């Protein structure tokens, strides 16, 4: 793996050196770029052509993304990309075999709404992108067939890398949770999938088992700073319904009437994509109370309606 990375970096350096004779230009949207011509005599990429390319994204000395030796990227050349600050704006000036060096400024990326994707950077920083056109398809169907073939070749490696990344993330989450518990002298119980649960009251009613409909009163907070992101009463079907995995996992340790706290690692919460104020792989804390456990959604919804009505009459300042 180190040898492969070294080869890619060497190739990048060769690309940079080759680009020294080329003048940097700017797109209408404002980023700088150079195109290093290959030997192809093909015509330039036209609107609606599908372009197959390799790309490497770098931030300082860190590789953010690299498609080399993995799944090539595919994109449709489009006039709609003009003035978008997308690195794909340069495609209409390229041919098969051409390469490009692209420099994007973090300030503009932030203005375009990409703060979360580049949260590791600060204003004034830049992202370097190195792109090489591998093939240009005039037909969508031919491009799809090629992409399917490349996917089958790349799938074993992608699955392996995904598994390794998930294992590494879970290991990191476990260390962070254990440090949090130790600092607060907590000894929570671990649910089957990895949610940690503090049971203040087990509850004496119907067990909250898979398939049951539950009405859960909750207060959700970010574990890192205890900032509340949501609260209310939620009804769903355990094991099947629309809820994060951490709830399906941890709530089954309670009966109706139970109260406690769920500590949900990011991989059992909103994952790498996050949601609103919840950042990527953010650990969450939920104070929960099981108001109802029933065989039908109607009874759970009726309990929720009563709880919502009481909350409206007696609002709590958040």
N, C-alpha and C positions, 0 to 999 in steps of 0.2 A: 504493500500500500504506500509506503514512504517513497519507493522508487517511482511509482505512478505519479504521485504528487509532485516529485522533483521534476519529472519529465514535463508535466503540465506547466509548472512554473518556468522551466527553461524555455518552453514554447512561447509562453507569454513574453519573456524577456526578448526573445527573437522578434516577436511581433512589435514590441515597443521600439526596438532598435531599427527595425525595418520602417517604422512609421516616422522616424526622425526627419526623413526627406519630405514627408507630406506636411502640408499646412493644416493647422487646426482651423476648422470652420465652426460656425454656430448654426443650430437649427432655429427656426422661427420661435420656438418655445424657449430657447435660451441655453441649451447645453452644448458643450464643445465636443467635437468629434473629428477623427481622422479616418480616412478609408485607405487601406493598403490594397492595391489592385493585385489580383491573381493573374493567371495566364489564360483564363477563359475568354473566348471570343463571343460568348453568348450575349444577347441583348440584356439591357438592364431589367431588373425585376419590375413587373407591371402590376397595376391594381388588380386585386383578387387572385394573384398568384399565391400559392402556398410555399413558404420558405422553410426549409429544414436547416437548422444551424446548431452549432455548439456555442455555449456562452459561459463565461466565468465572471462572477461578481466579486470584487475585492473591496474591503474597507481597511485602509492602512495595511497591516501585514496579515490580516485575517481573510480567509476565503469564506464568503457568505453563501455562494452557490456555485457549483461546477458540474456541467453536464458531460464533460469529457469522460469517455469510457462507460457512460451510463445511458440514459434515455436522451436522445437528441431532442431539441425543442422544435416546435412547428408554430408558424404564425402566418396569418393572411395579411398580405400587404394591402393597406387601405388608406385612402385619402383622409379618412376620418382621424387618423393618427396625427395629422399635422397639428402643431401647436398644442400637443397633449403632454409634452415632456416625457413621453415614452421613448425608450431607447430604440424602439422599432421604427421610429420616424426615419431612420437612415436607410431602411431597406430599399426604397425606390432608387437609391443612388448606387446600389450594389449589384454584383453579378455572382454567379456560382464561382466559388474559390476566393472571393474577396474577403478581407478581414476588416474589422473596425475597432478603433479604440475610442471609447466614449467616457466622458467625465460629467457626472451629474452632481450638482451642489445640494447639500442636505437642506439648506434653507428653503429652496424651491420645493423639494420633496415634502417638507413639512407643510408648506402653503397648499400643496395639492392634496393634503389629507393623509399623508403616509407617516404620521408621527409614531404610530404603534409599530409599524414594520421596521422603522429605523430608530427605535427608542434608545439604542446603544450609542447613537451618534449625537453630536451637538452642532449648533449653527456654525457655519464656516467649514465644516468637514465636507469631504467629497467621496463619492462612490465611483470606482473605476470599473468599467465594463469592457470585456474583450469578447468580440463576436466573430465567428467565421461561418460563412454561408457554405453549406455542404451540398445542397441541391435545391433546385427551383422547379416546382411542379405547376404545370399549366392546367392540370385536371385535379379536381377535388378527390375523385374516386381513386386515382393513382396515389395521391398523397395519403389518403386514409389507409390504403393497403400497405404502403411503406411504413406508416406509423404503427400499424398493427404488428408488422414483422419486427420492427425495432423494439416494441414493447415486450414481445415474447422473449427476445434476446436479453433485455435488461431486467425483466421481472425478478429472476432469482436474486440478483444483487440488490435490487431495490427493497425486496422483502426482507433480506438479511439486514440491510442497513436500518430499515424501519424497526425491526425487532431489537437491534442493538441500541438504537436511539431511545426506544421505549423503556428498555431495561435500565439504561443509564439515567433516564428521567425519573423512573420510579425509585431508584437508589438514592438519587438526590433528594426527592421528596421525603423519603423515609428518614433520612438524616435530619432534614429541617424540622419535620414534625417531632421527632424524638428530642431535639434540642429545645423546641417550644415546650413540650411536656415537662422536661427536666427543669426548665427555668421557672415553671409554675407548680411544680410538685404534683403533677397530674399522672394518674395511672389508668388511662382509658382502656376499654376492651376493644379488640380488633375484630371487625366483621370479616366475613369470608373473602371479599374482594380487596380489602385494604382500608376501608373507612374506619376511623377510630371513633368510639362512642363512649360517652360518659352517661350512665343511666342514673338519673336522680330518682325517678319512680318508674318501676317496670310497667305498672298499670295492671289492673285486675280484670279487665274486660277481654274481649275477643283478641286472640293473637293476630298481629299484623303479618300475615303470611302471603306468599306469592299468590296472585290472583284476586286478593281482596281489594276493595276500594277503600281508600283512606282519605280522611280530611285532616290535614296537618296545619296547625298554627305554627308559624315560624318567624324567626328573625335572622336574616342572613348578613354576615359580615366578612370582610376580608381578614384573613388571619394575620397578615403582616402589620396592620395598623388599626384593626378593630373598626374600620369604617363600614357603616351599614350601607348595603346596596339594594336591599329589598326586605319586605316584611308583609305578612298577610296570612290568609288561609288558602291552602291549595288542595285540590281534589285530584287524585289520579289512581290508576290501578297498579298495585305493586307487582314488579316483575315484567310488566307489559306496557305501562302507560308512559306518558310524556314527562319524564323527569330525569335529572342527572343520575348517573350510575351510583353515585355516593348515597343518594336517598334510597334507591332500590336495595342497596347493600345494607345500610345502617339501620333503617327504620324497622326491618324485620326482627330486630332484637327487642322490640317493644310490643305491648298489648294496648288495647284501647285504654285511654286515660294516662298513658305513659308520658313522662317528661324527661328530657335530657339534652345532650349536646352532641352534634355530629361534627367531626373534624374531617373534612373531605380533601384529599390530595388533588392536585390539579388534573391529573390524568383521569380521575373519577368525577371531575366537575365539568368545566367548560373547555378543557383541553388546550391545545396549542393555539386555537383560534380565539379563545376568550369570548367575552360578551359584554358590550357596553363598558361600564366601569371596571369590569373583571378582566384583568390582563391575562396574557397567555400563561397557561399552566399555574394559575394562581390558586393557592390553598384557601379553603373557605371554612367558615365556622357557622353552624346553624343551631340556634336554640329552638327546640321543637317540642310540641305537645300534640299527642295523638287524640284528636277530638272524636273521631269515629272510625270504626272498622266494620265494613259491611260487605254483603255479597252483591249488592247492586249499587250503581252510581247515584241513584235517586236519593237514597237515604244519606249518603255522604254529602251530596249537594245541598240537601235540606239543612243539615247541620252547619255547613259553610254559610248558608244564607242567614241563619240566626246569628252566627258569630260576626258576620260582616255588618249586620244591622246593629248589634251591640257596640261594635267598634266605631260605627258612624255616630252613635249617640254619645259615646265616651271617647273622643279622639285622644290619642297619646301623642305628646310632642316628641318628635324624633330629633 
